[in-house]
Amino acid sequence: MGSFATVLLVQYLPENKLYAMKVISKEIILQKRLMSSVYSEYHILQQVDNRFLMGLEFAFQTVLLSAPFLTPEQFSRFRSGVLSSR
């Protein structure tokens, strides 16, 4: 667990895909005044187009950010440009 979030491995059942879901505590964000950091992370992940970084797939109002989960083999292929992030 990080300073204000927990990352979980989740599965989207209809497509049988794995995602890394970051669950962020609203209470801690407000207490520590971290809203700008969360918004920055959201906007960066939403716009990222780089073969070394995964972009944002889903975002929920309950402050959940989800990106595709890659196995080490898939990540290696992603970095080499063989596997697309979208």
HTML snippet that shows the backbone in 3Dmol.js (N, CA, C, O; Angstrom):
<script src="https://3Dmol.org/build/3Dmol-min.js"></script>
<div id="view" style="width:600px;height:400px;position:relative"></div>
<script>
const pdb = `
ATOM      1  N   MET A   1       0.844  -1.181   0.000  1.00  0.00           N
ATOM      2  CA  MET A   1       0.000   0.000   0.000  1.00  0.00           C
ATOM      3  C   MET A   1       0.882   1.233   0.000  1.00  0.00           C
ATOM      4  O   MET A   1       1.822   1.346   0.787  1.00  0.00           O
ATOM      5  N   GLY A   2       0.562   2.162  -0.903  1.00  0.00           N
ATOM      6  CA  GLY A   2       1.321   3.395  -1.011  1.00  0.00           C
ATOM      7  C   GLY A   2       0.880   4.412   0.018  1.00  0.00           C
ATOM      8  O   GLY A   2       0.260   4.070   1.025  1.00  0.00           O
ATOM      9  N   SER A   3       1.203   5.659  -0.243  1.00  0.00           N
ATOM     10  CA  SER A   3       0.888   6.712   0.722  1.00  0.00           C
ATOM     11  C   SER A   3      -0.605   6.971   0.853  1.00  0.00           C
ATOM     12  O   SER A   3      -1.066   7.349   1.929  1.00  0.00           O
ATOM     13  N   PHE A   4      -1.376   6.777  -0.222  1.00  0.00           N
ATOM     14  CA  PHE A   4      -2.812   7.002  -0.114  1.00  0.00           C
ATOM     15  C   PHE A   4      -3.626   6.118  -1.046  1.00  0.00           C
ATOM     16  O   PHE A   4      -4.777   6.437  -1.342  1.00  0.00           O
ATOM     17  N   ALA A   5      -3.059   5.024  -1.512  1.00  0.00           N
ATOM     18  CA  ALA A   5      -3.783   4.162  -2.453  1.00  0.00           C
ATOM     19  C   ALA A   5      -3.341   2.703  -2.305  1.00  0.00           C
ATOM     20  O   ALA A   5      -2.280   2.400  -1.759  1.00  0.00           O
ATOM     21  N   THR A   6      -4.192   1.824  -2.809  1.00  0.00           N
ATOM     22  CA  THR A   6      -3.902   0.400  -2.863  1.00  0.00           C
ATOM     23  C   THR A   6      -4.125  -0.057  -4.295  1.00  0.00           C
ATOM     24  O   THR A   6      -5.108   0.332  -4.925  1.00  0.00           O
ATOM     25  N   VAL A   7      -3.221  -0.879  -4.812  1.00  0.00           N
ATOM     26  CA  VAL A   7      -3.367  -1.397  -6.171  1.00  0.00           C
ATOM     27  C   VAL A   7      -3.790  -2.855  -6.083  1.00  0.00           C
ATOM     28  O   VAL A   7      -3.166  -3.663  -5.397  1.00  0.00           O
ATOM     29  N   LEU A   8      -4.878  -3.174  -6.803  1.00  0.00           N
ATOM     30  CA  LEU A   8      -5.430  -4.522  -6.806  1.00  0.00           C
ATOM     31  C   LEU A   8      -5.399  -5.109  -8.214  1.00  0.00           C
ATOM     32  O   LEU A   8      -5.512  -4.380  -9.200  1.00  0.00           O
ATOM     33  N   LEU A   9      -5.247  -6.410  -8.301  1.00  0.00           N
ATOM     34  CA  LEU A   9      -5.387  -7.105  -9.571  1.00  0.00           C
ATOM     35  C   LEU A   9      -6.846  -7.515  -9.696  1.00  0.00           C
ATOM     36  O   LEU A   9      -7.355  -8.254  -8.853  1.00  0.00           O
ATOM     37  N   VAL A  10      -7.533  -7.038 -10.749  1.00  0.00           N
ATOM     38  CA  VAL A  10      -8.948  -7.330 -10.937  1.00  0.00           C
ATOM     39  C   VAL A  10      -9.163  -7.928 -12.319  1.00  0.00           C
ATOM     40  O   VAL A  10      -8.338  -7.771 -13.219  1.00  0.00           O
ATOM     41  N   GLN A  11     -10.290  -8.619 -12.468  1.00  0.00           N
ATOM     42  CA  GLN A  11     -10.621  -9.241 -13.739  1.00  0.00           C
ATOM     43  C   GLN A  11     -11.951  -8.718 -14.245  1.00  0.00           C
ATOM     44  O   GLN A  11     -12.939  -8.692 -13.512  1.00  0.00           O
ATOM     45  N   TYR A  12     -11.971  -8.294 -15.524  1.00  0.00           N
ATOM     46  CA  TYR A  12     -13.201  -7.882 -16.178  1.00  0.00           C
ATOM     47  C   TYR A  12     -13.781  -9.140 -16.807  1.00  0.00           C
ATOM     48  O   TYR A  12     -13.299  -9.610 -17.837  1.00  0.00           O
ATOM     49  N   LEU A  13     -14.816  -9.679 -16.178  1.00  0.00           N
ATOM     50  CA  LEU A  13     -15.330 -10.992 -16.553  1.00  0.00           C
ATOM     51  C   LEU A  13     -15.858 -11.110 -17.979  1.00  0.00           C
ATOM     52  O   LEU A  13     -15.561 -12.109 -18.634  1.00  0.00           O
ATOM     53  N   PRO A  14     -16.634 -10.138 -18.505  1.00  0.00           N
ATOM     54  CA  PRO A  14     -17.149 -10.324 -19.872  1.00  0.00           C
ATOM     55  C   PRO A  14     -16.055 -10.557 -20.921  1.00  0.00           C
ATOM     56  O   PRO A  14     -16.272 -11.289 -21.887  1.00  0.00           O
ATOM     57  N   GLU A  15     -14.889  -9.943 -20.738  1.00  0.00           N
ATOM     58  CA  GLU A  15     -13.806 -10.101 -21.707  1.00  0.00           C
ATOM     59  C   GLU A  15     -12.650 -10.919 -21.164  1.00  0.00           C
ATOM     60  O   GLU A  15     -11.672 -11.154 -21.874  1.00  0.00           O
ATOM     61  N   ASN A  16     -12.745 -11.357 -19.916  1.00  0.00           N
ATOM     62  CA  ASN A  16     -11.707 -12.160 -19.256  1.00  0.00           C
ATOM     63  C   ASN A  16     -10.338 -11.460 -19.306  1.00  0.00           C
ATOM     64  O   ASN A  16      -9.313 -12.103 -19.530  1.00  0.00           O
ATOM     65  N   LYS A  17     -10.338 -10.129 -19.092  1.00  0.00           N
ATOM     66  CA  LYS A  17      -9.102  -9.348 -19.101  1.00  0.00           C
ATOM     67  C   LYS A  17      -8.709  -8.987 -17.678  1.00  0.00           C
ATOM     68  O   LYS A  17      -9.564  -8.780 -16.816  1.00  0.00           O
ATOM     69  N   LEU A  18      -7.404  -8.914 -17.444  1.00  0.00           N
ATOM     70  CA  LEU A  18      -6.880  -8.510 -16.144  1.00  0.00           C
ATOM     71  C   LEU A  18      -6.481  -7.041 -16.183  1.00  0.00           C
ATOM     72  O   LEU A  18      -5.954  -6.551 -17.181  1.00  0.00           O
ATOM     73  N   TYR A  19      -6.740  -6.354 -15.083  1.00  0.00           N
ATOM     74  CA  TYR A  19      -6.393  -4.948 -14.945  1.00  0.00           C
ATOM     75  C   TYR A  19      -5.763  -4.714 -13.578  1.00  0.00           C
ATOM     76  O   TYR A  19      -6.049  -5.427 -12.616  1.00  0.00           O
ATOM     77  N   ALA A  20      -4.911  -3.716 -13.512  1.00  0.00           N
ATOM     78  CA  ALA A  20      -4.402  -3.231 -12.235  1.00  0.00           C
ATOM     79  C   ALA A  20      -5.303  -2.057 -11.854  1.00  0.00           C
ATOM     80  O   ALA A  20      -5.379  -1.069 -12.584  1.00  0.00           O
ATOM     81  N   MET A  21      -5.979  -2.163 -10.720  1.00  0.00           N
ATOM     82  CA  MET A  21      -6.895  -1.106 -10.295  1.00  0.00           C
ATOM     83  C   MET A  21      -6.333  -0.421  -9.053  1.00  0.00           C
ATOM     84  O   MET A  21      -6.044  -1.063  -8.043  1.00  0.00           O
ATOM     85  N   LYS A  22      -6.190   0.873  -9.153  1.00  0.00           N
ATOM     86  CA  LYS A  22      -5.690   1.678  -8.043  1.00  0.00           C
ATOM     87  C   LYS A  22      -6.887   2.267  -7.312  1.00  0.00           C
ATOM     88  O   LYS A  22      -7.657   3.034  -7.890  1.00  0.00           O
ATOM     89  N   VAL A  23      -7.043   1.917  -6.060  1.00  0.00           N
ATOM     90  CA  VAL A  23      -8.137   2.412  -5.230  1.00  0.00           C
ATOM     91  C   VAL A  23      -7.560   3.505  -4.329  1.00  0.00           C
ATOM     92  O   VAL A  23      -6.645   3.265  -3.542  1.00  0.00           O
ATOM     93  N   ILE A  24      -8.110   4.695  -4.464  1.00  0.00           N
ATOM     94  CA  ILE A  24      -7.581   5.852  -3.749  1.00  0.00           C
ATOM     95  C   ILE A  24      -8.586   6.300  -2.695  1.00  0.00           C
ATOM     96  O   ILE A  24      -9.769   6.469  -2.993  1.00  0.00           O
ATOM     97  N   SER A  25      -8.125   6.489  -1.476  1.00  0.00           N
ATOM     98  CA  SER A  25      -8.979   6.910  -0.373  1.00  0.00           C
ATOM     99  C   SER A  25      -9.283   8.405  -0.467  1.00  0.00           C
ATOM    100  O   SER A  25      -8.385   9.238  -0.350  1.00  0.00           O
ATOM    101  N   LYS A  26     -10.565   8.736  -0.682  1.00  0.00           N
ATOM    102  CA  LYS A  26     -10.956  10.147  -0.766  1.00  0.00           C
ATOM    103  C   LYS A  26     -10.652  10.881   0.542  1.00  0.00           C
ATOM    104  O   LYS A  26     -10.214  12.031   0.536  1.00  0.00           O
ATOM    105  N   GLU A  27     -10.888  10.210   1.636  1.00  0.00           N
ATOM    106  CA  GLU A  27     -10.669  10.831   2.950  1.00  0.00           C
ATOM    107  C   GLU A  27      -9.214  11.258   3.120  1.00  0.00           C
ATOM    108  O   GLU A  27      -8.937  12.372   3.564  1.00  0.00           O
ATOM    109  N   ILE A  28      -8.292  10.376   2.768  1.00  0.00           N
ATOM    110  CA  ILE A  28      -6.870  10.701   2.907  1.00  0.00           C
ATOM    111  C   ILE A  28      -6.463  11.792   1.916  1.00  0.00           C
ATOM    112  O   ILE A  28      -5.672  12.675   2.248  1.00  0.00           O
ATOM    113  N   ILE A  29      -7.009  11.726   0.696  1.00  0.00           N
ATOM    114  CA  ILE A  29      -6.706  12.752  -0.302  1.00  0.00           C
ATOM    115  C   ILE A  29      -7.105  14.125   0.212  1.00  0.00           C
ATOM    116  O   ILE A  29      -6.350  15.088   0.075  1.00  0.00           O
ATOM    117  N   LEU A  30      -8.287  14.216   0.803  1.00  0.00           N
ATOM    118  CA  LEU A  30      -8.762  15.499   1.328  1.00  0.00           C
ATOM    119  C   LEU A  30      -7.950  15.939   2.544  1.00  0.00           C
ATOM    120  O   LEU A  30      -7.610  17.115   2.674  1.00  0.00           O
ATOM    121  N   GLN A  31      -7.640  14.992   3.436  1.00  0.00           N
ATOM    122  CA  GLN A  31      -6.863  15.322   4.639  1.00  0.00           C
ATOM    123  C   GLN A  31      -5.475  15.840   4.277  1.00  0.00           C
ATOM    124  O   GLN A  31      -4.998  16.821   4.848  1.00  0.00           O
ATOM    125  N   LYS A  32      -4.830  15.165   3.314  1.00  0.00           N
ATOM    126  CA  LYS A  32      -3.457  15.528   2.941  1.00  0.00           C
ATOM    127  C   LYS A  32      -3.397  16.549   1.807  1.00  0.00           C
ATOM    128  O   LYS A  32      -2.316  16.933   1.360  1.00  0.00           O
ATOM    129  N   ARG A  33      -4.565  16.981   1.351  1.00  0.00           N
ATOM    130  CA  ARG A  33      -4.659  17.969   0.271  1.00  0.00           C
ATOM    131  C   ARG A  33      -3.885  17.513  -0.978  1.00  0.00           C
ATOM    132  O   ARG A  33      -3.001  18.207  -1.479  1.00  0.00           O
ATOM    133  N   LEU A  34      -4.251  16.336  -1.448  1.00  0.00           N
ATOM    134  CA  LEU A  34      -3.562  15.720  -2.579  1.00  0.00           C
ATOM    135  C   LEU A  34      -4.380  15.713  -3.868  1.00  0.00           C
ATOM    136  O   LEU A  34      -4.030  15.005  -4.812  1.00  0.00           O
ATOM    137  N   MET A  35      -5.457  16.483  -3.922  1.00  0.00           N
ATOM    138  CA  MET A  35      -6.320  16.461  -5.107  1.00  0.00           C
ATOM    139  C   MET A  35      -5.549  16.802  -6.387  1.00  0.00           C
ATOM    140  O   MET A  35      -5.765  16.173  -7.423  1.00  0.00           O
ATOM    141  N   SER A  36      -4.677  17.763  -6.325  1.00  0.00           N
ATOM    142  CA  SER A  36      -3.938  18.140  -7.539  1.00  0.00           C
ATOM    143  C   SER A  36      -3.053  16.993  -8.020  1.00  0.00           C
ATOM    144  O   SER A  36      -2.883  16.804  -9.225  1.00  0.00           O
ATOM    145  N   SER A  37      -2.492  16.227  -7.089  1.00  0.00           N
ATOM    146  CA  SER A  37      -1.668  15.067  -7.464  1.00  0.00           C
ATOM    147  C   SER A  37      -2.512  13.997  -8.145  1.00  0.00           C
ATOM    148  O   SER A  37      -2.087  13.405  -9.137  1.00  0.00           O
ATOM    149  N   VAL A  38      -3.697  13.750  -7.619  1.00  0.00           N
ATOM    150  CA  VAL A  38      -4.585  12.746  -8.200  1.00  0.00           C
ATOM    151  C   VAL A  38      -5.057  13.190  -9.578  1.00  0.00           C
ATOM    152  O   VAL A  38      -5.069  12.388 -10.512  1.00  0.00           O
ATOM    153  N   TYR A  39      -5.445  14.448  -9.718  1.00  0.00           N
ATOM    154  CA  TYR A  39      -5.866  14.961 -11.026  1.00  0.00           C
ATOM    155  C   TYR A  39      -4.715  14.895 -12.031  1.00  0.00           C
ATOM    156  O   TYR A  39      -4.922  14.546 -13.193  1.00  0.00           O
ATOM    157  N   SER A  40      -3.516  15.227 -11.586  1.00  0.00           N
ATOM    158  CA  SER A  40      -2.350  15.166 -12.481  1.00  0.00           C
ATOM    159  C   SER A  40      -2.109  13.745 -12.957  1.00  0.00           C
ATOM    160  O   SER A  40      -1.887  13.515 -14.146  1.00  0.00           O
ATOM    161  N   GLU A  41      -2.151  12.795 -12.044  1.00  0.00           N
ATOM    162  CA  GLU A  41      -1.951  11.389 -12.413  1.00  0.00           C
ATOM    163  C   GLU A  41      -3.023  10.939 -13.405  1.00  0.00           C
ATOM    164  O   GLU A  41      -2.722  10.264 -14.389  1.00  0.00           O
ATOM    165  N   TYR A  42      -4.261  11.315 -13.142  1.00  0.00           N
ATOM    166  CA  TYR A  42      -5.372  10.960 -14.025  1.00  0.00           C
ATOM    167  C   TYR A  42      -5.147  11.504 -15.438  1.00  0.00           C
ATOM    168  O   TYR A  42      -5.277  10.772 -16.419  1.00  0.00           O
ATOM    169  N   HIS A  43      -4.814  12.782 -15.534  1.00  0.00           N
ATOM    170  CA  HIS A  43      -4.634  13.409 -16.847  1.00  0.00           C
ATOM    171  C   HIS A  43      -3.413  12.865 -17.590  1.00  0.00           C
ATOM    172  O   HIS A  43      -3.456  12.685 -18.807  1.00  0.00           O
ATOM    173  N   ILE A  44      -2.337  12.606 -16.868  1.00  0.00           N
ATOM    174  CA  ILE A  44      -1.135  12.038 -17.498  1.00  0.00           C
ATOM    175  C   ILE A  44      -1.430  10.644 -18.031  1.00  0.00           C
ATOM    176  O   ILE A  44      -1.098  10.337 -19.176  1.00  0.00           O
ATOM    177  N   LEU A  45      -2.051   9.796 -17.213  1.00  0.00           N
ATOM    178  CA  LEU A  45      -2.356   8.431 -17.649  1.00  0.00           C
ATOM    179  C   LEU A  45      -3.362   8.409 -18.795  1.00  0.00           C
ATOM    180  O   LEU A  45      -3.318   7.520 -19.645  1.00  0.00           O
ATOM    181  N   GLN A  46      -4.255   9.374 -18.820  1.00  0.00           N
ATOM    182  CA  GLN A  46      -5.258   9.454 -19.871  1.00  0.00           C
ATOM    183  C   GLN A  46      -4.622   9.820 -21.214  1.00  0.00           C
ATOM    184  O   GLN A  46      -5.103   9.386 -22.261  1.00  0.00           O
ATOM    185  N   GLN A  47      -3.562  10.602 -21.197  1.00  0.00           N
ATOM    186  CA  GLN A  47      -2.952  11.101 -22.426  1.00  0.00           C
ATOM    187  C   GLN A  47      -1.674  10.376 -22.830  1.00  0.00           C
ATOM    188  O   GLN A  47      -1.149  10.625 -23.915  1.00  0.00           O
ATOM    189  N   VAL A  48      -1.166   9.491 -21.990  1.00  0.00           N
ATOM    190  CA  VAL A  48       0.128   8.856 -22.261  1.00  0.00           C
ATOM    191  C   VAL A  48       0.080   8.060 -23.565  1.00  0.00           C
ATOM    192  O   VAL A  48      -0.863   7.315 -23.829  1.00  0.00           O
ATOM    193  N   ASP A  49       1.112   8.240 -24.356  1.00  0.00           N
ATOM    194  CA  ASP A  49       1.271   7.499 -25.601  1.00  0.00           C
ATOM    195  C   ASP A  49       2.760   7.177 -25.734  1.00  0.00           C
ATOM    196  O   ASP A  49       3.482   7.799 -26.513  1.00  0.00           O
ATOM    197  N   ASN A  50       3.192   6.202 -24.962  1.00  0.00           N
ATOM    198  CA  ASN A  50       4.600   5.860 -24.883  1.00  0.00           C
ATOM    199  C   ASN A  50       4.722   4.357 -24.760  1.00  0.00           C
ATOM    200  O   ASN A  50       3.964   3.738 -24.014  1.00  0.00           O
ATOM    201  N   ARG A  51       5.654   3.761 -25.470  1.00  0.00           N
ATOM    202  CA  ARG A  51       5.755   2.304 -25.435  1.00  0.00           C
ATOM    203  C   ARG A  51       6.270   1.766 -24.103  1.00  0.00           C
ATOM    204  O   ARG A  51       6.214   0.556 -23.880  1.00  0.00           O
ATOM    205  N   PHE A  52       6.763   2.612 -23.218  1.00  0.00           N
ATOM    206  CA  PHE A  52       7.246   2.171 -21.912  1.00  0.00           C
ATOM    207  C   PHE A  52       6.219   2.372 -20.798  1.00  0.00           C
ATOM    208  O   PHE A  52       6.454   1.947 -19.666  1.00  0.00           O
ATOM    209  N   LEU A  53       5.081   3.015 -21.098  1.00  0.00           N
ATOM    210  CA  LEU A  53       4.071   3.300 -20.088  1.00  0.00           C
ATOM    211  C   LEU A  53       2.695   2.821 -20.547  1.00  0.00           C
ATOM    212  O   LEU A  53       2.360   2.924 -21.727  1.00  0.00           O
ATOM    213  N   MET A  54       1.909   2.304 -19.622  1.00  0.00           N
ATOM    214  CA  MET A  54       0.538   1.895 -19.926  1.00  0.00           C
ATOM    215  C   MET A  54      -0.378   3.079 -19.669  1.00  0.00           C
ATOM    216  O   MET A  54      -0.185   3.828 -18.711  1.00  0.00           O
ATOM    217  N   GLY A  55      -1.353   3.242 -20.509  1.00  0.00           N
ATOM    218  CA  GLY A  55      -2.320   4.317 -20.342  1.00  0.00           C
ATOM    219  C   GLY A  55      -3.489   3.894 -19.466  1.00  0.00           C
ATOM    220  O   GLY A  55      -3.585   2.743 -19.042  1.00  0.00           O
ATOM    221  N   LEU A  56      -4.350   4.823 -19.211  1.00  0.00           N
ATOM    222  CA  LEU A  56      -5.532   4.614 -18.397  1.00  0.00           C
ATOM    223  C   LEU A  56      -6.641   4.009 -19.243  1.00  0.00           C
ATOM    224  O   LEU A  56      -6.936   4.511 -20.327  1.00  0.00           O
ATOM    225  N   GLU A  57      -7.258   2.939 -18.761  1.00  0.00           N
ATOM    226  CA  GLU A  57      -8.366   2.302 -19.471  1.00  0.00           C
ATOM    227  C   GLU A  57      -9.713   2.755 -18.922  1.00  0.00           C
ATOM    228  O   GLU A  57     -10.637   3.043 -19.683  1.00  0.00           O
ATOM    229  N   PHE A  58      -9.818   2.816 -17.599  1.00  0.00           N
ATOM    230  CA  PHE A  58     -11.069   3.181 -16.940  1.00  0.00           C
ATOM    231  C   PHE A  58     -10.772   4.135 -15.788  1.00  0.00           C
ATOM    232  O   PHE A  58      -9.695   4.085 -15.193  1.00  0.00           O
ATOM    233  N   ALA A  59     -11.720   4.991 -15.483  1.00  0.00           N
ATOM    234  CA  ALA A  59     -11.656   5.824 -14.284  1.00  0.00           C
ATOM    235  C   ALA A  59     -13.081   5.936 -13.769  1.00  0.00           C
ATOM    236  O   ALA A  59     -14.020   6.125 -14.543  1.00  0.00           O
ATOM    237  N   PHE A  60     -13.235   5.818 -12.461  1.00  0.00           N
ATOM    238  CA  PHE A  60     -14.553   5.841 -11.851  1.00  0.00           C
ATOM    239  C   PHE A  60     -14.638   7.002 -10.874  1.00  0.00           C
ATOM    240  O   PHE A  60     -13.624   7.430 -10.323  1.00  0.00           O
ATOM    241  N   GLN A  61     -15.825   7.506 -10.661  1.00  0.00           N
ATOM    242  CA  GLN A  61     -16.009   8.643  -9.765  1.00  0.00           C
ATOM    243  C   GLN A  61     -15.612   8.301  -8.333  1.00  0.00           C
ATOM    244  O   GLN A  61     -15.303   9.196  -7.546  1.00  0.00           O
ATOM    245  N   THR A  62     -15.617   7.038  -7.996  1.00  0.00           N
ATOM    246  CA  THR A  62     -15.235   6.628  -6.648  1.00  0.00           C
ATOM    247  C   THR A  62     -13.723   6.618  -6.475  1.00  0.00           C
ATOM    248  O   THR A  62     -13.213   6.017  -5.530  1.00  0.00           O
ATOM    249  N   VAL A  63     -13.005   7.271  -7.371  1.00  0.00           N
ATOM    250  CA  VAL A  63     -11.548   7.399  -7.378  1.00  0.00           C
ATOM    251  C   VAL A  63     -10.880   6.035  -7.544  1.00  0.00           C
ATOM    252  O   VAL A  63     -10.095   5.596  -6.703  1.00  0.00           O
ATOM    253  N   LEU A  64     -11.213   5.390  -8.640  1.00  0.00           N
ATOM    254  CA  LEU A  64     -10.567   4.152  -9.039  1.00  0.00           C
ATOM    255  C   LEU A  64      -9.951   4.380 -10.410  1.00  0.00           C
ATOM    256  O   LEU A  64     -10.629   4.847 -11.326  1.00  0.00           O
ATOM    257  N   LEU A  65      -8.686   4.058 -10.556  1.00  0.00           N
ATOM    258  CA  LEU A  65      -8.007   4.166 -11.839  1.00  0.00           C
ATOM    259  C   LEU A  65      -7.602   2.766 -12.266  1.00  0.00           C
ATOM    260  O   LEU A  65      -7.030   2.020 -11.471  1.00  0.00           O
ATOM    261  N   SER A  66      -7.889   2.400 -13.505  1.00  0.00           N
ATOM    262  CA  SER A  66      -7.571   1.055 -13.984  1.00  0.00           C
ATOM    263  C   SER A  66      -6.761   1.102 -15.261  1.00  0.00           C
ATOM    264  O   SER A  66      -7.070   1.851 -16.188  1.00  0.00           O
ATOM    265  N   ALA A  67      -5.725   0.293 -15.291  1.00  0.00           N
ATOM    266  CA  ALA A  67      -4.882   0.144 -16.475  1.00  0.00           C
ATOM    267  C   ALA A  67      -4.730  -1.343 -16.752  1.00  0.00           C
ATOM    268  O   ALA A  67      -4.877  -2.158 -15.841  1.00  0.00           O
ATOM    269  N   PRO A  68      -4.442  -1.706 -17.987  1.00  0.00           N
ATOM    270  CA  PRO A  68      -4.280  -3.127 -18.302  1.00  0.00           C
ATOM    271  C   PRO A  68      -3.175  -3.757 -17.465  1.00  0.00           C
ATOM    272  O   PRO A  68      -2.153  -3.125 -17.199  1.00  0.00           O
ATOM    273  N   PHE A  69      -3.382  -4.994 -17.055  1.00  0.00           N
ATOM    274  CA  PHE A  69      -2.359  -5.752 -16.338  1.00  0.00           C
ATOM    275  C   PHE A  69      -1.629  -6.607 -17.350  1.00  0.00           C
ATOM    276  O   PHE A  69      -2.255  -7.317 -18.137  1.00  0.00           O
ATOM    277  N   LEU A  70      -0.313  -6.543 -17.336  1.00  0.00           N
ATOM    278  CA  LEU A  70       0.481  -7.334 -18.257  1.00  0.00           C
ATOM    279  C   LEU A  70       1.369  -8.304 -17.502  1.00  0.00           C
ATOM    280  O   LEU A  70       1.965  -7.954 -16.483  1.00  0.00           O
ATOM    281  N   THR A  71       1.453  -9.512 -18.002  1.00  0.00           N
ATOM    282  CA  THR A  71       2.413 -10.468 -17.463  1.00  0.00           C
ATOM    283  C   THR A  71       3.805  -9.997 -17.877  1.00  0.00           C
ATOM    284  O   THR A  71       3.916  -9.157 -18.771  1.00  0.00           O
ATOM    285  N   PRO A  72       4.869 -10.507 -17.260  1.00  0.00           N
ATOM    286  CA  PRO A  72       6.212 -10.094 -17.677  1.00  0.00           C
ATOM    287  C   PRO A  72       6.454 -10.302 -19.182  1.00  0.00           C
ATOM    288  O   PRO A  72       7.087  -9.465 -19.825  1.00  0.00           O
ATOM    289  N   GLU A  73       5.959 -11.395 -19.735  1.00  0.00           N
ATOM    290  CA  GLU A  73       6.126 -11.658 -21.168  1.00  0.00           C
ATOM    291  C   GLU A  73       5.375 -10.618 -21.999  1.00  0.00           C
ATOM    292  O   GLU A  73       5.913 -10.102 -22.978  1.00  0.00           O
ATOM    293  N   GLN A  74       4.141 -10.310 -21.616  1.00  0.00           N
ATOM    294  CA  GLN A  74       3.365  -9.306 -22.335  1.00  0.00           C
ATOM    295  C   GLN A  74       4.020  -7.931 -22.228  1.00  0.00           C
ATOM    296  O   GLN A  74       4.048  -7.175 -23.200  1.00  0.00           O
ATOM    297  N   PHE A  75       4.552  -7.607 -21.037  1.00  0.00           N
ATOM    298  CA  PHE A  75       5.203  -6.316 -20.846  1.00  0.00           C
ATOM    299  C   PHE A  75       6.422  -6.193 -21.749  1.00  0.00           C
ATOM    300  O   PHE A  75       6.665  -5.136 -22.331  1.00  0.00           O
ATOM    301  N   SER A  76       7.179  -7.262 -21.864  1.00  0.00           N
ATOM    302  CA  SER A  76       8.349  -7.269 -22.734  1.00  0.00           C
ATOM    303  C   SER A  76       7.939  -7.021 -24.186  1.00  0.00           C
ATOM    304  O   SER A  76       8.585  -6.248 -24.893  1.00  0.00           O
ATOM    305  N   ARG A  77       6.866  -7.678 -24.628  1.00  0.00           N
ATOM    306  CA  ARG A  77       6.364  -7.473 -25.989  1.00  0.00           C
ATOM    307  C   ARG A  77       5.823  -6.053 -26.151  1.00  0.00           C
ATOM    308  O   ARG A  77       6.003  -5.441 -27.204  1.00  0.00           O
ATOM    309  N   PHE A  78       5.162  -5.522 -25.118  1.00  0.00           N
ATOM    310  CA  PHE A  78       4.627  -4.157 -25.154  1.00  0.00           C
ATOM    311  C   PHE A  78       5.759  -3.149 -25.326  1.00  0.00           C
ATOM    312  O   PHE A  78       5.669  -2.236 -26.147  1.00  0.00           O
ATOM    313  N   ARG A  79       6.828  -3.322 -24.542  1.00  0.00           N
ATOM    314  CA  ARG A  79       7.963  -2.412 -24.628  1.00  0.00           C
ATOM    315  C   ARG A  79       8.633  -2.446 -25.983  1.00  0.00           C
ATOM    316  O   ARG A  79       9.133  -1.426 -26.456  1.00  0.00           O
ATOM    317  N   SER A  80       8.649  -3.611 -26.613  1.00  0.00           N
ATOM    318  CA  SER A  80       9.304  -3.727 -27.915  1.00  0.00           C
ATOM    319  C   SER A  80       8.405  -3.240 -29.050  1.00  0.00           C
ATOM    320  O   SER A  80       8.827  -3.205 -30.206  1.00  0.00           O
ATOM    321  N   GLY A  81       7.158  -2.862 -28.721  1.00  0.00           N
ATOM    322  CA  GLY A  81       6.244  -2.340 -29.725  1.00  0.00           C
ATOM    323  C   GLY A  81       5.416  -3.400 -30.413  1.00  0.00           C
ATOM    324  O   GLY A  81       4.658  -3.083 -31.331  1.00  0.00           O
ATOM    325  N   VAL A  82       5.538  -4.665 -29.993  1.00  0.00           N
ATOM    326  CA  VAL A  82       4.779  -5.756 -30.617  1.00  0.00           C
ATOM    327  C   VAL A  82       3.342  -5.762 -30.131  1.00  0.00           C
ATOM    328  O   VAL A  82       2.444  -6.149 -30.879  1.00  0.00           O
ATOM    329  N   LEU A  83       3.101  -5.340 -28.889  1.00  0.00           N
ATOM    330  CA  LEU A  83       1.772  -5.353 -28.279  1.00  0.00           C
ATOM    331  C   LEU A  83       1.310  -3.915 -28.091  1.00  0.00           C
ATOM    332  O   LEU A  83       2.035  -3.108 -27.509  1.00  0.00           O
ATOM    333  N   SER A  84       0.131  -3.583 -28.568  1.00  0.00           N
ATOM    334  CA  SER A  84      -0.410  -2.233 -28.474  1.00  0.00           C
ATOM    335  C   SER A  84      -1.023  -1.992 -27.100  1.00  0.00           C
ATOM    336  O   SER A  84      -1.537  -2.923 -26.479  1.00  0.00           O
ATOM    337  N   SER A  85      -0.973  -0.740 -26.614  1.00  0.00           N
ATOM    338  CA  SER A  85      -1.572  -0.404 -25.315  1.00  0.00           C
ATOM    339  C   SER A  85      -3.070  -0.192 -25.424  1.00  0.00           C
ATOM    340  O   SER A  85      -3.740  -0.158 -24.391  1.00  0.00           O
ATOM    341  N   ARG A  86      -3.627  -0.050 -26.599  1.00  0.00           N
ATOM    342  CA  ARG A  86      -5.061   0.225 -26.746  1.00  0.00           C
ATOM    343  C   ARG A  86      -5.709  -0.831 -27.601  1.00  0.00           C
ATOM    344  O   ARG A  86      -6.914  -0.776 -27.842  1.00  0.00           O
TER     345      ARG A  86
END
`;
const viewer = $3Dmol.createViewer("view");
viewer.addModel(pdb, "pdb");
viewer.setStyle({}, {cartoon: {color: "spectrum"}});
viewer.zoomTo();
viewer.render();
</script>
